[in-house]
């Protein structure tokens, strides 16, 4: 019988699929920094499900954000409570820069195209003000800064800051919008698509230019040898921790790499292949021992010797693509 958390993850998965997302479920492989990977058009989401959002620590948040940067993907935690208090609907919470919403907030976005507008803060909820729109509405009504400040119950300087795009408390926003009879806030932007990062050296994939660095050693000779081989091909490789794959590179498509035994490959095959399909990329698993199978469940299987035959990413991706075919 499925446990409550597993049922919750499946419910969110079904919600995403109804909204037109193609979804890969990763919670069957442990440990993992995310539970679901979902794509619709150009939008890729990595979702972590937590009953109590206070369980998200700085280290886990950093891993999740790093994965979001590498794919690139929008990272999101779906939570139920913080301490003994339930999460408010329509409000975005944050822990270590990771956005967090309730299941109901996610449902409103997926089913009604209604994004959240409020952020949680120690002093209450606040919203991002559309400064240009606020200025336009104020000037169209012939209101001075002082007059609008009096209506809103804030200082003249506060209105100036709002018109520069600063956030405002929800109660202040409600008073201004009620008087102007028009919305003045921007969506929280939690579902905005991130920028792409670099892939193979010399192949920009968007984002800022960063000098290529060799992958960090893991201490495992087999894994380090595979990573070194990918690095020699000109790929920028990042070692991952608490993920269903051991490394991620772009060639320029996403290339997920697992390393280990055939038994481990069998265990991870469905998840790795699913994530690669959702990310519109590729996945391979490299083993030391000789195998008679080119793939397992759509996951390309290569021996160390077969990997060493390749000198560039194009040839490697061509072989992986052939092995991914049923």
PyMOL commands that set and color helices and strands:
alter all, ss='L'
color gray80, all
select helices_A, chain A and resi 4-18+53-55+58-71+103-112+131-140+145-152+156-163+170-180+221-232+262-278+304-308+313-324
alter helices_A, ss='H'
color red, helices_A
select strands_A, chain A and resi 22-25+36-40+43-52+74-82+85-86+91-95+98-102+118-121+124-129+167-169+185-186+237-239+247-250+254-260+282-287+295-296+299-303
alter strands_A, ss='S'
color yellow, strands_A
deselect
rebuild
show_as cartoon
